[in-house]
């Protein structure tokens, strides 16, 4: 999965989420709103592996270390 790279207001490069992922989160948020649950928020984070800025809905790495990152029960394990 490739990230788009843009520049934010502070001049830092930020890897953006693909439009299909953003659309999926919007659909999930609509369903969560109907169920009176809190929405999923997209945040700009710093990757704990390489230090780059990226948009995330929960992961702590930008995908730079996909070989050493695993998932257990939907949670990222480094």
N, C-alpha and C positions, 0 to 999 in steps of 0.2 A: 504494500500500500504506500503510495507516494504522497507526501505532504506538499502543499503549495507553500512557498515562502514569501512573506510580505514584511514590510517594515512598519512597526508601530510608532506612536507619537514620540517616544523617547529615542528613536533611531535604532533600536535593537531589531534583529531579524527574528521573526516568529514563524514557526511552522504551523500552517493553518490546517484544520481538519478538512477532509474532502466534503464536497457538498452533499453527497449521499449520506454520510454519517450525520451531518448536521440535520438533514431532513428526517432521518430516523429518530434522532433525539427529540426533535419537535413533535413527531407523532407520539412518541412515548410520553412526552410531557403533557400532551392533550389527554391521554388516557389517565395519567397520574392525577391531573387536575379534576377529572370526573370522579376519581376515587378518593378525593380529598387528601392526596399525598403531596409531599414537597417535590418541586420540579428538579430535574437533573440540570445542573449548571455546568457550562463550559468555562473553564478557567485557563488563564495563561500561566504555565508552570515552568520551572527550570528542571531539566532532566538531571536525575541524580547520578547518571552514568557519565554523560559527556558535558553537561552544563549548558546546553543550548535551550532557548526558550521555545515552547510549543503549546498549542491549545490541547486541552485534555478534559475528558469528562470523568476521570478517575485514575488513569494510569500515572505512574511516576517517572516512566522513561518514554523517550520519544520514538523508540523502535530502533535505536542505534545498536543495541546489543541483543538482537532477537535470538541469537544462539544461546545466550546464557539466561534469558528470561523465560520463565515457565508460568503456567496458570494452573491453579488448583481451585476448584469450585468458583471459577470466574474471577479470582483474585490474582493479581500479578505477584509472582514470587521471583526475587532476584537471587 
